[in-house]
Amino acid sequence: MKRSVLMVGALVVLNLTAGRVFAQVQDTTKKTTTTTTTTVAAPADGATDVVGALASNADYSTALADVKAAGLDATLKTGGPYTIFAPNNAAFSALSPAKLDSLSKDPAKLATVLKGHVVTGKYAKADIIKALNAGKGKATLTTIDGQTLTLSVTADKKLQLANAAGNTAQVVLYDLVGANGVVNGLNAVLAPVK
């Protein structure tokens, strides 16, 4: 009987000790094991290019129609990478009816306005943050027709774009990804320098 009690006692001590050692090993493993997750943005709804990425969001249907009307879709579907800073539908609606009519009747003028929203290079949100950090809060990009866009952060921590004419817009949507670039949405149309 004494031997049975000693055996049970030894098993209990062994079990407690093994449990503590196992818990310490797990705790040590938790401290030294690091899991890294990298998120890679996939093309928007299978978009093969930035025009397809633009088409993937209904809030940018006016910009898409204008890109096609200006004949820029052929350019933007090949080459790149490109970043389109696309005004949303509300931004186009905010233009005066006379301005909208003038643009819709003149594809060359419309193309000039739209080219002022497209830069060479891929500037997803993470890339913009890197550029702003490198530029100490400002970054300058060149559009496909040679205009300058200046990116900065406003007092209320919004990303703002300004063109050489002094027109500004805020980025309201990031990272509609296409195979040859990315689309970021704006809340205003940047009129070109006259």
N, C-alpha and C positions, 0 to 999 in steps of 0.2 A: 504494500500500500504506500509506504514511504517512497518507494522507487517510482510509483505512478505519479505521486504528487510532485516529485522532483522533475520528472519528465514533462509534466504539464507546465510547471513553472519555467523550465528551460525553454519550452516551445513558446510560451508567452513572451519571455524576454527576447528570444530570437526573433519572433514576429515583430515586436515593437522596434527593435534595433534595425531590422531589415526595412521596416516601414519608414523610419527616420532617414536612413541612408538613401532609400529610394526617393523620398521627398527632397532631400538635399541635392541629389543628382538632377532631379527634374528642375529645381530652383536654379541650380548652376547652369543648366542647359538653357533655361529661359533667359538668363542674363547674358549669355554669350552668343545665342542664336539671333541673327538679325534677318528679317524678311524684307526684301526690297521689291516693291511693286512699281512697275513702269507702265503708265497708260499711254498708249499710242492712239491718236485720233484716227479713226477709220474714215474713209471717204463717206460723205453724207449720202445715205440711201444708195450706195453703189455708184456715186458720181464718178465719172471717168475724167472729168475736168472741172475747172472752176465755174463754167457755165452750168454744168449739171449740178454743182453744189448750190449755186444761186437758185436754180429751179427747185431745189429740195425744200425750200421754205416759202410758203404762200405769202408771207409778209413782204417779200421782195419780188413779187410778180411784175410790178411796174418797172423796176430796174431790169429785170430779165427781158421784158418786152422792148424796152429802150435799147438794150445791148443788141438785140436782134435787129431792130429798126435802123440802128446806126451802122450795122454791118460789122460790129466788133466781135460777134460770136465766133467767126471763123478764126480770127487772130487768137482769141482767148482759149480756144479748144486745142491749140497746138503750141508747142514750145513751153515757155515758162521757166521756172515757176512764177506765178503771178499772185498778187494779193489784191482783191477787189474790196474797197471800202464802199459798200453799196448802200445808198440811201433806201430806207424802207418806204413802204407805200404811203405812210402818213407824211413823210418828208416831201414826196412829190406832190401830195395833195395840198401842202402848205404853200406851194408856188402859186403865183397869180395865174388865173386862167389865160391871160394874154401871154405870159411866159411859157406855159405849157403848150399853148397853141403854136407859138413861134418855134419851139423845139420840135414838136411833132411834125411840122411842115418842112423842117430843114435838117435832114440826116447828118450833114457835115457839122452843123452847129451842135446838134445832139451828141455827135461823136466827140467833139471837143470837150463838152461838159463831162461826159462819161470817162474820157481818158484822164481827166483830172482826179479820178477816183481809183485808178489802177496803178499799182507800182510793180516793178520787177522784183522778184524775191518772195519768199514765203514768210509772212509775218503773222503767225498764230499768236494767241495771247501770251504764251511763254516767251516767244521771240521778241514781242513788243516790250515785255518787262525787262528782258536782257538789254535791249537797245536803250531803254530809258535809264536803266541803272548805269550803263556805260557812259551815257551822255549826261549824267547827273540830273536827271529829271526831264530832259528834252532829247528828242531824236528827230533827225531830218531824213525824209525819204524822197526819192525822185520818181515822179509819175512816168508812165510810158511815153508821154509827149514832152518830157523835160521840165514840168512844173515842180515846184517844191512843196512838200507837205511837212509841216512841223507837228510832231506829236508831243503832248505834255499832259500832266495830270492837274486837274482843277482842284480848287480848295475842298470840294466835296468828294474828292477821290475818284473822279470820272476821267476816262481817257478822252482827250480832246484833240481833234485835228484842225489845223488852220492852214489855209493855202496862202499864196503870196498876195492875193487880193484882200486878205484879212477876214475872209469868210470862215466860220467855224462850225463844227459838228461834233457831237459826242458819239462814241462807240457804244451801241446798245446791245450788240450781239457779237459773240466771238466764235470763230472756229467752225464754219461750215466748210468741211475739208473736201477738196477734189483731188484727183490724182496729180494734177499739175499746179496746185496752189490752194489758197484758202480765201474764204469770203468772210469779212467782218461787217456787221451792219451799222449804219449811221442813222441819226435822227434828223439830218438836214442834208440838203443838196449844196455842194460847194460850187459856187459859180466861178468860172475861170477868170483870170486876169484879162481885162479888155485891151 
